[in-house]
């Protein structure tokens, strides 16, 4: 298995409010995580960095090696981090209202747990089928689910970035969890909306299926988002289960 990542500021933002991390716990289980900060000059970068750093360091110290162990650990960690971000935002006026989306993957030998809060996404490429695993916690997705908006219209809707769930804003938050049994040819992509808002699924799939290295594919995805306008920060993690771990 190979894991690579890249994060970029994009072409329109002054700061990169995305945070990315790869961590390994005491049992050799890996965690890949992306957080996309909310709040702009109100501390979105602080919230995303807190989430990745705190969750990552807690994971490194853990001994979770089963899905049940990890599920229980993650639920507790999300609640704790939600309160930590809220406490920090209440201590400093310039951080008031900060929060973050999050998408993560906990990777076992044959199974992966994918979790998300907000509109940062997890995708699976299996064979030649590319599909979104996570569900956006956003206003436009609620409209799509109710049949009031098409997926095509949702991509250009003026309120497409209004999210309905985030880490650090509400008193309590739930993380959605999805479990996948890995096959020999699976690829997983985690990304912030700076990629998914700018690059369509067919373009992403074309990159994932080409002959470039895992790191080169991350770079290609960043370039596509920037070439399309780079309106937001862009972060991607690519997990390729089709090859051995590289040194």
SVG drawing of the C-alpha trace seen along z (x, -y; Angstrom):
<svg xmlns="http://www.w3.org/2000/svg" viewBox="-38 -40 51 48">
<polyline fill="none" stroke="black" stroke-width="0.4" points="0.0,0.0 1.2,-3.5 -0.1,-6.8 0.7,-10.2 -0.7,-13.7 -0.5,-17.3 -2.0,-20.5 -2.0,-23.9 -3.3,-27.4 -5.0,-27.7 -5.2,-30.9 -7.6,-33.1 -7.0,-32.6 -4.4,-34.5 -3.9,-31.6 -4.2,-27.8 -6.8,-26.8 -6.5,-23.1 -4.5,-20.8 -3.4,-17.3 -1.7,-14.4 -0.7,-10.8 -0.2,-8.9 0.6,-5.4 -0.5,-4.0 1.1,-1.5 -0.3,1.5 0.8,0.3 -2.6,-0.9 -2.6,-4.1 -4.8,-7.2 -5.1,-9.7 -6.9,-12.9 -7.8,-16.2 -9.5,-19.2 -10.8,-22.2 -11.0,-25.2 -14.1,-27.4 -14.0,-31.0 -11.5,-32.8 -9.8,-35.5 -11.7,-34.0 -9.4,-31.1 -10.3,-28.4 -6.6,-27.6 -6.4,-27.2 -9.4,-24.9 -8.1,-22.6 -4.6,-22.4 -6.0,-21.6 -8.2,-18.8 -5.4,-17.2 -2.7,-17.6 -4.8,-16.5 -6.6,-13.6 -3.3,-12.5 -1.3,-12.5 -4.0,-10.7 -4.1,-8.1 -0.3,-7.6 -0.6,-6.8 -3.5,-4.4 -3.5,-0.6 -6.7,-0.3 -6.4,2.6 -10.0,3.6 -12.9,1.7 -14.8,1.8 -11.8,0.4 -11.3,-2.4 -15.0,-3.3 -15.2,-3.8 -11.9,-5.7 -13.0,-8.0 -16.4,-8.8 -14.7,-9.9 -12.0,-11.8 -14.4,-13.7 -16.4,-14.8 -13.3,-15.8 -11.9,-17.8 -15.2,-19.5 -15.1,-20.8 -11.4,-21.8 -12.1,-23.9 -15.2,-25.5 -13.1,-26.3 -10.4,-27.9 -12.8,-30.0 -14.3,-31.3 -10.9,-32.3 -9.9,-34.6 -12.2,-37.1 -10.4,-36.7 -11.1,-32.9 -14.9,-33.2 -17.0,-31.1 -14.1,-29.0 -14.6,-25.4 -13.6,-22.8 -14.8,-20.0 -13.0,-16.7 -12.6,-13.5 -10.4,-10.6 -9.6,-7.0 -8.3,-4.4 -6.6,-1.7 -6.3,1.8 -5.0,4.8 -8.2,5.6 -10.7,3.0 -10.9,-0.8 -13.0,-3.0 -13.9,-6.3 -15.3,-9.1 -16.5,-12.6 -18.1,-15.8 -19.0,-18.5 -18.3,-18.5 -14.7,-17.2 -15.1,-13.9 -13.9,-10.3 -14.0,-8.5 -13.4,-4.9 -12.0,-3.7 -12.7,0.0 -12.0,1.5 -13.2,-1.2 -16.0,-2.4 -15.4,-5.7 -17.9,-6.6 -18.3,-9.0 -18.3,-7.0 -19.1,-9.9 -22.2,-12.1 -21.9,-15.9 -23.3,-17.6 -24.4,-20.7 -27.4,-22.7 -27.4,-21.8 -27.0,-18.1 -30.1,-18.3 -31.9,-19.8 -30.7,-17.1 -31.8,-14.4 -35.3,-16.0 -35.4,-16.0 -35.5,-19.8 -32.1,-20.2 -30.2,-18.0 -26.6,-17.0 -25.5,-19.1 -27.3,-22.2 -25.8,-21.6 -22.3,-22.1 -23.0,-25.7 -25.6,-26.6 -24.7,-30.0 -25.0,-28.3 -23.1,-25.2 -20.5,-25.9 -23.0,-26.3 -22.4,-23.3 -24.9,-21.9 -22.4,-20.0 -18.9,-20.9 -16.4,-20.3 -16.2,-23.0 -19.4,-25.0 -22.2,-23.1 -22.2,-21.8 -22.3,-18.2 -21.4,-16.7 -21.7,-13.3 -19.2,-11.8 -20.5,-9.6 -18.6,-6.3 -18.4,-4.0 -16.7,-0.6 -15.2,0.9 -13.6,4.3 -10.6,3.6 -9.9,5.5 -6.5,5.9 -7.2,3.1 -8.8,0.4 -7.8,-3.2 -9.1,-5.7 -9.1,-9.5 -9.7,-12.0 -10.1,-15.6 -11.3,-19.0 -13.9,-20.8 -11.2,-22.8 -10.8,-19.8 -14.3,-18.4 -15.8,-21.9 -13.4,-22.5 -12.8,-19.1 -15.5,-16.7 -15.6,-13.0 -14.6,-11.9 -11.5,-14.1 -10.5,-12.8 -11.0,-9.2 -8.8,-9.8 -5.9,-10.9 -6.3,-8.0 -6.2,-5.5 -3.1,-6.8 0.4,-5.3 1.9,-8.1 3.2,-7.5 0.8,-8.1 2.6,-11.4 2.4,-12.5 -1.3,-11.8 -1.7,-14.1 0.2,-16.8 -1.9,-16.4 -5.1,-16.7 -3.9,-19.9 -2.9,-21.3 -6.4,-20.5 -8.1,-22.4 -5.8,-25.4 -6.2,-25.3 -10.0,-25.4 -9.6,-28.6 -8.2,-27.5 -11.0,-29.3 -10.2,-27.5 -7.5,-25.7 -6.9,-22.2 -5.9,-19.1 -5.8,-15.5 -4.7,-12.2 -4.4,-9.2 -4.3,-5.6 -3.3,-3.0 -3.9,0.6 -2.6,1.9 1.1,1.8 3.6,2.5 4.6,-0.1 7.5,-2.2 10.6,-3.1"/>
</svg>
